[in-house]
Amino acid sequence: MFKPKAIYYEKDIENYQLGKELLEKYKEIPKIEIQSHNAIEEMRKKENKEFLNMKSNLIIGVRKTHKFVENHKISDFLVPYTSSGCIAACMYCYLVCNYNKCAYLRLFVNREEMLEKIIKVANKSEKNLTFEIGSNSDLILENTITNNLVWTIENFNSEKGKLTFPTKFDMVDDLLPLNHQGKMIVRMSVNPEEIINKVEFGTSRLKGRIEAINKLKEAGYQVGILIAPVIFVENWKELYLELIQRLEQELSEKAKKDIFFEVIFMTYSYVHTKINEEAFPNAINLYNKEIMTGRGRGKYWYKEEIRKEGEKFFREQLKKYFPNNEIIYIV
């Protein structure tokens, strides 16, 4: 269980039930009052090598922004929800692009306001809508601290809407007995074991993720698999073929019946490079100038010919081992 070194909190969290519960839960932990979870000056001034130490703190505040962003993949809208950032340390984390080294875990205690807006938007819509509530954090991980995901499932009572989120964690047991009403889509992110070990620090092992998929399917959840991000290391075809074969072997028959796939190629950045060089000096270098190209604003992605080769590979292999399962997209 995560035990923070220090709590940075906005005074207003004392006006919310969850805020009171978290302050009580961590009453023995040193606390620093802040004006805004977005502007912790002492954090911004820390050196890149402090990246992991910064993630050992917990920031608690009230979310002020509730802007829904249209999305056209699994969901209709990306929705700001109960957390941002993470205590894990994946070397490619896209949140680092937005928050630099301040991609630590922030919790927002005004969950009632956020869920109420989702339900209101869903109920007003003429069609069924799906809301992505986990694009800024990992809600399975967050749930071990706040119980917010259990609370959300129990309180999401819209007749039209569905909620979805991705995860790299296997702590799903608290979700299994809940009456989710078929309104929750869980998408498990997977990568070859070698890449998880070398790049996705602090996340669940592949074995646990596959077991979590089987548990969730047995409990009636709709589940998808994110092969993401695909990293084109030297032996990538061998590694990802082994991953697909392992999924075919270890997923339950119930899971294989209607599971769907998303495939996302890695995007990297100059910010990642600078932080990783100092925070993980002995780790592998994810930037490869031979097969990557600039994407603007200091970001890189794989060259078009590499992406085409990757898409061809994944379509062929997923079709071979999962002929009856949908590939939603490969990007």
Backbone as numpy.savetxt, mean C-alpha at the origin, in Angstrom:
# Nx Ny Nz CAx CAy CAz Cx Cy Cz
4.43 -6.29 17.33 3.59 -5.09 17.33 4.46 -3.85 17.33
4.09 -2.85 16.54 4.85 -1.62 16.42 4.78 -0.81 17.71
5.95 -0.45 18.23 6.03 0.42 19.40 6.84 1.65 19.02
6.18 2.79 18.84 6.90 3.99 18.38 7.87 4.51 19.42
8.94 5.15 18.93 9.90 5.77 19.82 9.34 7.07 20.39
8.54 7.77 19.58 7.94 9.04 20.02 6.65 9.27 19.25
5.74 10.03 19.86 4.47 10.41 19.25 4.50 11.91 18.99
4.28 12.29 17.72 4.10 13.70 17.37 2.60 13.87 17.09
1.95 14.79 17.79 0.49 14.86 17.64 -0.03 16.29 17.63
-1.11 16.47 16.87 -1.84 17.74 16.87 -2.80 17.76 18.05
-2.91 18.90 18.70 -3.76 19.02 19.88 -5.20 18.63 19.58
-5.68 18.91 18.36 -7.08 18.66 18.02 -7.47 17.19 18.06
-6.50 16.28 18.05 -6.88 14.86 18.06 -7.59 14.48 19.35
-7.43 15.31 20.38 -8.11 15.04 21.65 -9.62 15.20 21.55
-10.09 15.80 20.45 -11.53 16.00 20.25 -12.18 14.82 19.54
-11.41 13.79 19.23 -11.93 12.62 18.51 -11.71 11.37 19.34
-12.66 10.45 19.24 -12.58 9.22 20.03 -11.31 8.43 19.73
-10.98 8.29 18.44 -9.77 7.54 18.08 -8.53 8.24 18.61
-8.52 9.56 18.58 -7.39 10.30 19.11 -7.18 10.03 20.59
-8.27 10.02 21.34 -8.19 9.72 22.77 -7.68 8.30 23.00
-8.18 7.36 22.18 -7.76 5.97 22.34 -6.27 5.79 22.07
-5.75 6.47 21.04 -4.34 6.34 20.70 -3.44 6.98 21.76
-3.87 8.12 22.28 -3.09 8.75 23.34 -3.05 7.86 24.59
-4.14 7.19 24.88 -4.18 6.29 26.01 -3.35 5.03 25.73
-3.46 4.51 24.52 -2.71 3.30 24.14 -1.22 3.52 24.28
-0.76 4.71 23.90 0.66 5.01 23.93 1.00 6.01 25.04
0.35 5.89 26.17 0.53 6.86 27.25 1.95 6.85 27.82
2.67 5.74 27.65 4.03 5.65 28.17 5.08 6.16 27.18
4.64 6.46 25.94 5.57 6.88 24.90 5.77 8.41 24.96
6.98 8.91 24.83 7.22 10.36 24.81 6.41 11.04 23.71
5.86 12.21 24.02 4.98 12.91 23.08 5.44 14.33 22.83
5.31 14.76 21.59 5.66 16.12 21.19 4.45 16.72 20.48
3.93 17.82 21.00 2.80 18.47 20.34 3.29 19.27 19.14
2.55 19.18 18.02 2.91 19.88 16.79 1.74 20.69 16.29
2.02 21.69 15.47 0.95 22.51 14.90 0.28 21.82 13.71
1.08 21.10 12.92 0.55 20.45 11.71 1.34 19.20 11.39
0.64 18.13 11.06 1.31 16.89 10.67 2.08 17.05 9.37
1.78 18.11 8.60 2.45 18.35 7.32 3.74 19.16 7.47
3.99 19.71 8.64 5.12 20.64 8.78 5.84 20.40 10.10
6.56 19.29 10.18 7.37 19.00 11.36 8.80 19.35 11.00
9.21 20.55 11.38 10.48 21.12 10.91 11.68 20.25 11.29
11.69 19.70 12.49 12.85 18.91 12.89 13.00 17.65 12.04
11.89 17.13 11.51 11.95 15.97 10.62 12.52 16.37 9.26
12.06 17.49 8.75 12.52 17.93 7.43 14.03 18.18 7.40
14.59 18.59 8.54 16.00 18.94 8.60 16.91 17.72 8.77
16.35 16.58 9.06 17.17 15.39 9.28 17.85 14.94 7.99
18.98 14.28 8.12 19.72 13.79 6.97 19.06 12.53 6.42
19.36 12.23 5.16 18.77 11.06 4.51 19.09 9.76 5.25
20.24 9.69 5.86 20.63 8.47 6.56 19.73 8.19 7.76
18.94 9.20 8.20 18.01 9.04 9.31 16.65 8.48 8.88
16.52 8.12 7.60 15.25 7.69 7.02 14.55 6.62 7.86
15.26 5.55 8.21 14.66 4.46 8.98 14.33 4.88 10.40
15.18 5.67 11.01 14.90 6.15 12.36 13.66 7.02 12.40
13.46 7.81 11.36 12.26 8.66 11.30 10.99 7.82 11.25
11.09 6.67 10.62 9.92 5.80 10.51 9.58 5.08 11.82
10.44 5.22 12.82 10.14 4.62 14.11 9.25 5.52 14.98
8.96 6.73 14.49 8.04 7.64 15.18 6.64 7.51 14.61
5.66 8.00 15.34 4.26 7.96 14.90 3.70 9.38 14.95
3.11 9.81 13.84 2.53 11.15 13.76 1.01 10.99 13.72
0.31 11.74 14.56 -1.15 11.63 14.65 -1.75 13.01 14.46
-2.72 13.12 13.55 -3.33 14.40 13.29 -4.75 14.27 12.78
-5.27 15.37 12.27 -6.61 15.42 11.68 -6.44 15.71 10.20
-7.05 14.88 9.34 -6.92 15.10 7.91 -7.85 16.23 7.48
-7.26 17.22 6.81 -8.05 18.37 6.36 -8.49 18.23 4.90
-7.71 17.52 4.10 -8.01 17.39 2.67 -8.84 16.14 2.41
-9.97 16.33 1.75 -10.85 15.20 1.45 -11.18 15.16 -0.05
-10.23 15.54 -0.89 -10.46 15.60 -2.32 -10.40 14.22 -2.96
-11.45 13.86 -3.70 -11.49 12.59 -4.43 -10.87 12.80 -5.80
-9.98 11.89 -6.19 -9.32 11.98 -7.50 -9.82 10.86 -8.38
-10.29 11.20 -9.57 -10.82 10.17 -10.48 -9.72 9.18 -10.84
-10.12 7.92 -10.94 -9.20 6.84 -11.27 -9.91 5.91 -12.25
-9.14 5.26 -13.11 -9.78 4.43 -14.14 -9.13 3.06 -14.24
-8.79 2.50 -13.07 -8.25 1.15 -13.05 -9.21 0.25 -12.28
-8.85 -0.10 -11.07 -9.74 -0.91 -10.24 -10.85 -0.07 -9.64
-10.51 1.19 -9.31 -11.47 2.06 -8.62 -11.93 3.21 -9.51
-12.99 3.87 -9.05 -13.46 5.08 -9.72 -12.81 6.33 -9.13
-12.47 6.25 -7.83 -11.85 7.40 -7.16 -10.75 6.94 -6.21
-9.66 7.72 -6.17 -8.67 7.60 -5.12 -9.11 8.53 -3.99
-9.18 8.00 -2.78 -9.77 8.73 -1.67 -8.77 8.89 -0.53
-8.52 10.11 -0.05 -7.69 10.27 1.15 -8.39 9.58 2.32
-7.63 8.78 3.07 -8.31 8.06 4.14 -7.51 8.14 5.44
-7.49 7.09 6.24 -7.11 7.19 7.64 -5.60 7.19 7.90
-4.79 7.03 6.88 -3.34 7.05 7.12 -2.59 7.44 5.85
-1.35 7.82 6.05 -0.45 8.16 4.95 0.95 7.74 5.37
1.70 7.18 4.44 3.03 6.71 4.78 3.00 5.32 5.40
4.14 4.87 5.92 4.25 3.48 6.34 5.45 3.32 7.25
5.46 2.26 8.05 6.64 1.98 8.87 7.58 0.99 8.18
7.13 0.38 7.08 8.02 -0.46 6.28 8.91 0.45 5.43
9.84 -0.13 4.70 10.79 0.68 3.93 11.10 0.02 2.60
10.13 0.03 1.70 10.37 -0.46 0.34 11.21 0.58 -0.40
12.27 0.15 -1.05 13.23 1.09 -1.62 12.68 1.88 -2.82
11.55 1.47 -3.37 10.95 2.14 -4.52 9.71 2.94 -4.14
9.34 2.99 -2.86 8.05 3.51 -2.42 7.70 4.84 -3.10
6.55 4.89 -3.75 6.20 6.10 -4.49 5.89 7.27 -3.56
5.57 6.99 -2.30 5.31 8.07 -1.35 6.56 8.91 -1.11
7.74 8.31 -1.32 8.98 9.05 -1.17 9.05 10.18 -2.21
8.46 9.95 -3.38 8.42 11.01 -4.39 7.64 12.22 -3.89
6.59 11.96 -3.11 5.73 13.04 -2.62 6.24 13.66 -1.33
6.75 12.81 -0.43 7.10 13.28 0.91 8.60 13.23 1.21
9.42 12.82 0.21 10.85 12.70 0.42 11.10 11.79 1.62
12.03 12.15 2.48 12.35 11.28 3.61 11.27 11.32 4.69
10.26 12.20 4.54 9.17 12.29 5.52 8.01 11.35 5.16
8.33 10.18 4.60 7.31 9.20 4.23 7.02 8.27 5.40
7.04 8.81 6.61 6.74 8.04 7.81 5.23 7.91 7.98
4.81 7.10 8.95 3.40 6.83 9.13 2.69 7.98 9.84
1.66 8.49 9.19 0.78 9.50 9.79 -0.62 8.92 9.90
-1.20 9.03 11.06 -2.56 8.55 11.30 -3.51 9.73 11.43
-4.73 9.58 10.89 -5.73 10.64 10.95 -6.95 10.13 11.70
-7.34 10.87 12.73 -8.33 10.35 13.67 -9.78 10.67 13.30
-10.00 11.52 12.30 -11.37 11.92 11.94 -11.97 10.96 10.91
-11.93 9.67 11.24 -12.38 8.64 10.31 -13.87 8.73 10.01
-14.68 9.16 10.97 -16.13 9.26 10.75 -16.43 10.23 9.61
-15.75 11.38 9.57 -15.97 12.36 8.51 -15.62 11.78 7.15
-14.49 11.07 7.10 -14.02 10.55 5.82 -14.93 9.46 5.28
-15.34 8.54 6.15 -16.21 7.47 5.68 -17.59 8.00 5.33
-18.06 8.98 6.07 -19.38 9.57 5.78 -19.40 10.20 4.38
-18.30 10.86 3.99 -18.26 11.46 2.66 -18.28 10.38 1.57
-17.54 9.29 1.78 -17.54 8.20 0.80 -18.96 7.65 0.63
-19.63 7.40 1.73 -20.98 6.84 1.67 -21.93 7.82 0.98
-21.79 9.09 1.26 -22.66 10.10 0.64 -22.46 10.16 -0.87
-21.21 10.15 -1.31 -20.91 10.17 -2.75 -21.44 8.91 -3.42
-21.24 7.76 -2.78 -21.71 6.50 -3.34 -23.23 6.49 -3.49
-23.92 6.93 -2.46 -25.38 6.88 -2.47 -26.01 7.84 -3.47
-25.30 8.92 -3.79 -25.81 9.89 -4.76 -25.57 9.46 -6.20
-24.67 8.52 -6.39 -24.29 8.12 -7.75 -25.37 7.26 -8.40
-25.49 7.40 -9.71 -26.43 6.58 -10.48 -25.87 5.18 -10.74
-24.58 5.03 -10.65 -23.96 3.72 -10.86 -23.18 3.31 -9.62
-22.84 2.04 -9.54 -22.02 1.56 -8.43 -20.60 2.11 -8.56
-20.04 2.57 -7.47 -18.70 3.14 -7.47 -17.77 2.35 -6.56
-16.49 2.31 -6.94 -15.47 1.70 -6.11 -14.48 2.77 -5.69
-14.16 2.80 -4.40 -13.29 3.81 -3.83 -11.99 3.18 -3.34
-10.87 3.68 -3.83 -9.54 3.23 -3.40 -9.17 3.99 -2.13
-9.14 3.29 -0.99 -8.88 3.95 0.29 -7.47 3.69 0.80
-6.67 2.97 0.01 -5.34 2.60 0.50 -4.20 3.03 -0.39
-4.38 4.09 -1.18 -3.32 4.47 -2.12 -2.17 5.19 -1.44
-2.37 5.71 -0.22 -1.32 6.46 0.47 -0.69 5.71 1.64
-1.14 4.49 1.90 -0.63 3.76 3.06 -0.96 2.28 2.89
-0.64 1.49 3.89 -1.02 0.08 3.88 -2.00 -0.14 5.03
-3.27 -0.37 4.70 -4.31 -0.40 5.72 -4.28 -1.66 6.57
-3.72 -2.75 6.06 -3.55 -3.95 6.90 -2.55 -3.65 8.01
-1.45 -3.02 7.64 -0.46 -2.64 8.64 -1.07 -1.62 9.62
-1.71 -0.60 9.09 -2.30 0.42 9.95 -3.31 -0.19 10.92
-4.05 -1.19 10.46 -5.09 -1.80 11.30 -4.52 -2.41 12.57
-3.27 -2.84 12.54 -2.66 -3.42 13.73 -2.43 -2.36 14.82
-2.49 -1.09 14.42 -2.30 0.01 15.37 -3.63 0.64 15.77
-4.53 0.82 14.79 -5.76 1.61 15.02 -7.05 0.80 15.02
-7.02 -0.40 14.42 -8.24 -1.17 14.18 -9.17 -0.47 13.20
-8.63 0.47 12.42 -9.46 1.27 11.51 -10.08 0.45 10.39
-9.37 -0.57 9.91 -9.92 -1.34 8.80 -11.11 -2.16 9.25
-11.01 -2.76 10.42 -12.15 -3.48 11.00 -13.32 -2.50 11.19
-13.04 -1.35 11.75 -14.08 -0.33 11.96 -14.73 0.07 10.64
-13.91 0.25 9.60 -14.42 0.67 8.29 -15.35 -0.37 7.70
-14.93 -1.63 7.73 -15.76 -2.70 7.17 -17.09 -2.80 7.92
-17.04 -2.65 9.21 -18.25 -2.76 10.02 -19.19 -1.58 9.83
-18.67 -0.43 9.41 -19.48 0.78 9.32 -19.77 1.24 7.89
-19.24 0.54 6.90 -19.52 0.93 5.52 -20.85 0.33 5.09
-21.88 1.14 5.08 -23.23 0.63 4.86 -23.87 1.14 3.58
-23.06 1.56 2.61 -23.61 2.01 1.34 -24.12 0.83 0.52
-25.28 0.99 -0.10 -25.83 -0.07 -0.95 -25.13 -0.13 -2.31
-24.52 0.98 -2.71 -23.94 1.04 -4.06 -22.43 0.89 -4.09
-21.74 1.41 -3.08 -20.30 1.50 -3.16 -19.54 0.25 -2.77
-18.28 0.20 -3.21 -17.31 -0.80 -2.76 -16.02 -0.06 -2.38
-15.25 -0.69 -1.51 -13.96 -0.15 -1.10 -12.86 -1.11 -1.51
-11.68 -0.56 -1.82 -10.57 -1.42 -2.19 -9.25 -0.84 -1.66
-8.28 -1.71 -1.47 -6.95 -1.27 -1.04 -5.94 -2.36 -1.36
-4.68 -1.97 -1.59 -3.59 -2.94 -1.76 -2.86 -3.15 -0.45
-2.12 -4.24 -0.34 -1.34 -4.50 0.87 -0.15 -5.39 0.57
0.88 -5.27 1.39 2.02 -6.18 1.35 2.12 -6.97 2.66
1.04 -7.00 3.43 1.09 -7.62 4.75 0.07 -8.74 4.88
0.36 -9.67 5.79 -0.45 -10.88 5.91 -1.30 -10.94 7.17
-1.37 -9.83 7.93 -2.11 -9.85 9.21 -3.60 -9.62 8.97
-4.26 -10.61 8.41 -5.65 -10.45 7.99 -6.66 -11.14 8.90
-6.20 -11.81 9.94 -7.11 -12.64 10.74 -8.28 -11.85 11.33
-8.04 -10.59 11.72 -9.11 -9.79 12.30 -10.23 -9.50 11.29
-9.94 -9.61 10.00 -10.94 -9.31 8.97 -11.83 -10.50 8.66
-11.37 -11.69 8.97 -12.03 -12.91 8.49 -13.44 -13.10 9.01
-13.74 -12.81 10.28 -15.10 -13.05 10.77 -16.09 -11.92 10.48
-15.65 -10.85 9.83 -16.50 -9.67 9.66 -17.54 -9.89 8.56
-18.68 -9.22 8.70 -19.72 -9.23 7.67 -19.40 -8.13 6.66
-18.57 -8.45 5.68 -18.11 -7.44 4.71 -19.10 -7.21 3.58
-20.13 -8.02 3.48 -21.22 -7.85 2.51 -20.74 -7.84 1.06
-19.55 -8.38 0.81 -19.03 -8.40 -0.55 -18.63 -7.03 -1.07
-18.42 -6.08 -0.16 -18.15 -4.70 -0.57 -16.69 -4.31 -0.41
-15.83 -5.28 -0.14 -14.41 -4.99 0.08 -13.56 -5.80 -0.89
-12.71 -5.11 -1.66 -11.79 -5.77 -2.59 -10.38 -5.60 -2.06
-9.76 -6.72 -1.67 -8.40 -6.69 -1.15 -7.45 -7.11 -2.26
-6.41 -6.31 -2.48 -5.44 -6.63 -3.55 -4.07 -6.84 -2.92
-3.61 -8.08 -2.99 -2.33 -8.43 -2.38 -1.19 -8.19 -3.37
-0.23 -7.39 -2.95 0.95 -7.11 -3.77 1.99 -8.21 -3.55
2.51 -8.76 -4.64 3.51 -9.83 -4.53 4.71 -9.52 -5.41
5.82 -10.10 -5.04 7.05 -10.03 -5.81 7.83 -11.31 -5.54
8.81 -11.65 -6.36 9.64 -12.82 -6.07 10.29 -12.68 -4.70
10.49 -13.80 -4.03 11.06 -13.79 -2.68 12.38 -13.03 -2.62
13.21 -13.21 -3.63 14.51 -12.53 -3.65 14.35 -11.02 -3.63
13.37 -10.50 -4.37 13.15 -9.06 -4.41 12.53 -8.57 -3.10
11.62 -9.33 -2.54 11.06 -8.96 -1.23 12.19 -8.84 -0.20
13.08 -9.80 -0.19 14.17 -9.81 0.80 15.14 -8.65 0.62
15.40 -8.28 -0.63 16.43 -7.28 -0.91 15.91 -5.86 -1.04
14.59 -5.71 -1.23 14.06 -4.38 -1.57 12.88 -3.96 -0.70
12.03 -4.90 -0.27 10.80 -4.56 0.45 10.99 -4.80 1.95
11.84 -3.99 2.56 12.21 -4.19 3.95 11.02 -3.95 4.88
10.84 -4.89 5.83 9.80 -4.71 6.84 8.43 -5.19 6.43
8.30 -5.85 5.29 7.00 -6.34 4.82 6.90 -7.85 5.07
5.71 -8.40 4.84 5.48 -9.83 5.04 6.17 -10.66 3.95
6.55 -11.86 4.30 7.17 -12.78 3.34 6.12 -13.24 2.32
6.60 -13.75 1.19 5.69 -14.20 0.13 4.77 -15.30 0.63
5.30 -16.24 1.39 4.49 -17.35 1.90 3.30 -16.81 2.69
3.53 -15.85 3.56 2.45 -15.29 4.36 1.43 -14.55 3.51
1.89 -13.87 2.48 0.96 -13.13 1.60 0.04 -14.11 0.85
0.62 -15.21 0.36 -0.21 -16.20 -0.34 -1.22 -16.83 0.61
-0.77 -17.15 1.82 -1.69 -17.71 2.82 -2.80 -16.73 3.14
-2.48 -15.44 3.20 -3.50 -14.42 3.48 -4.54 -14.36 2.36
-4.10 -14.50 1.12 -5.04 -14.53 0.00 -6.03 -15.67 0.17
-5.51 -16.84 0.49 -6.37 -18.01 0.66 -7.36 -17.82 1.81
-6.90 -17.24 2.90 -7.79 -16.98 4.04 -8.90 -16.01 3.65
-8.53 -14.93 2.97 -9.52 -13.92 2.59 -10.56 -14.49 1.63
-10.10 -15.31 0.68 -11.06 -15.94 -0.25 -11.99 -16.88 0.48
-11.46 -17.62 1.43 -12.29 -18.54 2.21 -13.35 -17.77 2.99
-13.01 -16.53 3.38 -13.96 -15.69 4.12 -14.89 -14.90 3.20
-14.79 -15.13 1.89 -15.72 -14.53 0.95 -15.33 -13.19 0.39
-14.12 -12.72 0.66 -13.68 -11.44 0.12 -13.36 -11.56 -1.37
-13.56 -10.47 -2.09 -13.06 -10.39 -3.46 -11.58 -10.03 -3.36
-10.72 -10.80 -4.05 -9.27 -10.62 -3.91 -8.61 -10.56 -5.28
-7.68 -9.63 -5.39 -6.85 -9.54 -6.59 -5.39 -9.65 -6.23
-4.55 -9.86 -7.23 -3.11 -9.95 -7.03 -2.43 -8.86 -7.85
-1.65 -8.04 -7.16 -0.82 -7.03 -7.80 0.60 -7.59 -7.92
1.05 -7.85 -9.13 2.46 -8.17 -9.31 3.13 -6.81 -9.49
3.68 -6.30 -8.38 4.08 -4.90 -8.39 5.01 -4.58 -7.24
5.96 -3.66 -7.52 6.31 -3.27 -8.88 7.25 -4.28 -9.50
7.09 -4.52 -10.77 8.02 -5.40 -11.48 9.35 -4.67 -11.61
10.42 -5.32 -11.16 11.76 -4.73 -11.23 12.59 -5.58 -12.18
13.08 -4.97 -13.23 13.80 -5.72 -14.26 15.27 -5.90 -13.87
15.49 -6.74 -12.87 16.85 -7.13 -12.51 17.37 -8.08 -13.59
18.63 -8.45 -13.48 19.27 -9.22 -14.56 18.54 -10.53 -14.85
18.10 -11.23 -13.84 17.44 -12.53 -14.03 15.93 -12.43 -13.80
15.33 -11.32 -14.26 13.93 -11.07 -13.93 12.98 -12.12 -14.49
13.22 -12.63 -15.67 12.31 -13.62 -16.24 12.27 -14.89 -15.40
13.43 -15.32 -14.96 13.50 -16.51 -14.11 12.76 -16.29 -12.80
13.00 -15.14 -12.17 12.38 -14.84 -10.87 10.87 -14.73 -10.97
10.38 -14.02 -11.98 8.93 -13.81 -12.08 8.20 -15.05 -12.59
8.88 -15.89 -13.38 8.28 -17.17 -13.75 8.12 -18.05 -12.51
9.16 -18.09 -11.67 9.06 -18.85 -10.42 7.93 -18.32 -9.54
7.75 -17.01 -9.51 6.66 -16.41 -8.72 5.31 -16.88 -9.25
5.10 -16.79 -10.55 3.82 -17.19 -11.14 3.56 -18.68 -10.91
4.59 -19.49 -11.06 4.44 -20.93 -10.81 4.10 -21.20 -9.34
4.73 -20.45 -8.45 4.44 -20.65 -7.03 3.01 -20.24 -6.69
2.54 -19.17 -7.30 1.15 -18.76 -7.09 0.20 -19.87 -7.57
0.50 -20.43 -8.72 -0.36 -21.48 -9.26 -0.38 -22.70 -8.35
0.74 -22.98 -7.71 0.86 -24.16 -6.85 0.24 -23.94 -5.46
0.38 -22.75 -4.91 0.03 -22.53 -3.51 -1.30 -21.83 -3.28
-1.86 -21.20 -4.29 -3.18 -20.60 -4.12 -4.23 -21.71 -4.04
-5.24 -21.50 -3.24 -6.31 -22.48 -3.12 -7.14 -22.50 -4.40
-7.89 -23.58 -4.58 -8.76 -23.66 -5.75 -9.80 -22.56 -5.73
-10.28 -22.22 -4.55 -11.26 -21.14 -4.44 -10.65 -19.81 -4.88
-9.40 -19.58 -4.51 -8.73 -18.35 -4.91 -8.50 -18.31 -6.41
-8.04 -19.42 -6.96 -7.73 -19.46 -8.40 -8.97 -19.34 -9.28
-10.11 -19.59 -8.70 -11.34 -19.59 -9.49 -11.65 -18.21 -10.08
-11.46 -17.14 -9.28 -11.88 -15.84 -9.80 -10.95 -14.69 -9.42
-9.72 -15.01 -9.05 -8.77 -13.96 -8.72 -8.38 -13.20 -9.98
-8.07 -11.91 -9.85 -7.67 -11.12 -11.01 -6.27 -10.57 -10.78
-5.64 -10.09 -11.86 -4.26 -9.64 -11.80 -4.12 -8.19 -12.27
-3.22 -7.48 -11.61 -2.71 -6.19 -12.08 -1.20 -6.32 -12.12
-0.58 -5.74 -13.13 0.88 -5.78 -13.25 1.38 -4.35 -13.44
2.30 -3.93 -12.57 2.80 -2.55 -12.62 4.32 -2.57 -12.65
4.91 -1.91 -13.64 6.36 -1.82 -13.73 6.86 -0.69 -12.82
8.04 -0.87 -12.27 8.57 0.09 -11.31 8.85 1.45 -11.93
8.47 2.50 -11.20 8.92 3.86 -11.47 9.86 4.25 -10.34
10.96 4.89 -10.70 11.98 5.24 -9.71 12.24 6.74 -9.81
13.10 7.27 -8.94 13.33 8.72 -8.99 14.69 9.07 -8.43
15.10 10.30 -8.72 16.34 10.85 -8.18 16.28 10.91 -6.66
15.11 11.22 -6.10 14.94 11.29 -4.65 15.20 9.93 -4.02
14.64 8.87 -4.63 14.91 7.51 -4.13 16.41 7.24 -4.10
17.09 7.59 -5.18 18.52 7.30 -5.30 19.29 7.94 -4.15
19.03 9.21 -3.89 19.77 9.93 -2.86 19.49 9.37 -1.46
18.21 9.07 -1.16 17.88 8.53 0.15 18.45 7.12 0.31
18.26 6.27 -0.70 18.71 4.89 -0.60 20.22 4.77 -0.46
20.96 5.65 -1.13 22.43 5.61 -1.03 22.88 5.81 0.41
22.16 6.66 1.15 22.57 6.98 2.51 21.88 6.11 3.56
20.61 5.78 3.32 19.86 4.98 4.30 20.15 3.49 4.17
20.43 3.02 2.94 20.70 1.60 2.69 21.99 1.47 1.88
23.12 1.83 2.46 24.37 1.88 1.69 24.81 0.54 1.13
24.35 -0.57 1.71 24.77 -1.89 1.25 23.72 -2.59 0.38
22.62 -1.90 0.09 21.54 -2.51 -0.69 21.83 -2.40 -2.19
21.04 -3.12 -2.97 21.22 -3.09 -4.42 20.78 -1.73 -4.97
21.31 -1.38 -6.13 20.95 -0.13 -6.80 19.83 -0.41 -7.79
18.69 0.21 -7.58 17.54 -0.05 -8.45 17.57 0.77 -9.74
18.43 1.77 -9.78 18.52 2.58 -11.01 19.48 1.92 -12.00
19.00 1.73 -13.20 19.81 1.12 -14.26 19.68 1.99 -15.51
20.71 2.79 -15.76 20.62 3.76 -16.87 20.56 3.08 -18.23
20.95 1.80 -18.31 20.93 1.10 -19.58 19.50 0.80 -20.04
18.60 0.60 -19.09 17.23 0.21 -19.46 16.17 1.18 -18.96
16.60 2.30 -18.32 15.65 3.28 -17.81 15.83 4.61 -18.52
14.77 5.40 -18.51 14.81 6.71 -19.16 14.03 7.71 -18.32
14.31 8.99 -18.54 13.65 10.04 -17.77 12.16 10.14 -18.07
11.40 10.45 -17.02 9.96 10.60 -17.17 9.50 12.00 -16.76
10.44 12.87 -16.45 10.12 14.22 -16.02 10.14 14.34 -14.51
10.49 15.55 -14.02 10.51 15.86 -12.60 11.35 14.87 -11.79
12.47 14.48 -12.37 13.41 13.63 -11.65 13.00 12.18 -11.54
12.02 11.75 -12.33 11.55 10.37 -12.27 12.07 9.57 -13.47
12.18 8.27 -13.26 12.64 7.37 -14.31 11.67 6.20 -14.43
11.55 5.69 -15.65 10.86 4.43 -15.83 11.56 3.64 -16.92
11.12 2.41 -17.13 11.80 1.55 -18.07 11.52 1.98 -19.52
12.53 1.81 -20.35 12.40 2.18 -21.75 11.29 1.36 -22.41
10.76 1.93 -23.48 9.58 1.34 -24.12 9.81 -0.10 -24.55
10.98 -0.41 -25.09 11.23 -1.78 -25.56 11.27 -2.76 -24.38
11.76 -2.32 -23.24 11.78 -3.17 -22.06 10.36 -3.40 -21.55
9.56 -2.35 -21.56 8.19 -2.45 -21.10 7.39 -3.40 -22.01
7.60 -3.29 -23.31 6.90 -4.17 -24.25 7.29 -5.63 -24.05
8.59 -5.85 -23.82 9.05 -7.22 -23.56 8.44 -7.75 -22.27
8.37 -6.89 -21.25 7.77 -7.28 -19.98 6.29 -7.60 -20.11
5.57 -6.76 -20.84 4.14 -7.01 -21.01 3.89 -8.32 -21.75
4.68 -8.58 -22.80 4.54 -9.83 -23.55 4.79 -11.02 -22.64
5.83 -10.95 -21.82 6.16 -12.04 -20.91 5.02 -12.32 -19.93
4.50 -11.27 -19.28 3.48 -11.48 -18.26 2.15 -11.94 -18.88
1.81 -11.43 -20.03 0.57 -11.90 -20.67 0.68 -13.37 -21.04
1.82 -13.77 -21.57 2.00 -15.17 -21.97 2.01 -16.09 -20.76
2.76 -15.76 -19.73 2.89 -16.65 -18.58 1.63 -16.70 -17.73
0.98 -15.56 -17.55 -0.28 -15.57 -16.78 -1.37 -16.32 -17.54
-1.37 -16.19 -18.85 -2.34 -16.94 -19.66 -2.08 -18.44 -19.56
-0.80 -18.82 -19.49 -0.43 -20.23 -19.42 -0.84 -20.84 -18.08
-0.55 -20.14 -16.97 -0.78 -20.71 -15.64 -2.13 -20.33 -15.04
-2.71 -19.24 -15.53 -4.03 -18.80 -15.05 -4.92 -18.45 -16.25
-5.25 -19.45 -17.05 -5.95 -19.18 -18.32 -7.34 -18.58 -18.16
-7.95 -18.76 -16.99 -9.32 -18.30 -16.80 -9.43 -17.03 -15.96
-8.29 -16.41 -15.65 -8.29 -15.26 -14.77 -7.98 -13.97 -15.54
-8.66 -12.92 -15.18 -8.55 -11.65 -15.91 -7.29 -10.88 -15.53
-6.61 -10.33 -16.53 -5.56 -9.35 -16.30 -6.19 -7.99 -16.50
-6.36 -7.22 -15.42 -7.04 -5.93 -15.52 -6.23 -4.95 -16.34
-4.94 -4.89 -16.08 -4.06 -4.00 -16.85 -2.60 -4.38 -16.58
-1.73 -3.95 -17.51 -0.28 -4.03 -17.34 0.27 -2.65 -17.72
0.91 -1.99 -16.78 1.40 -0.63 -17.04 2.82 -0.46 -16.51
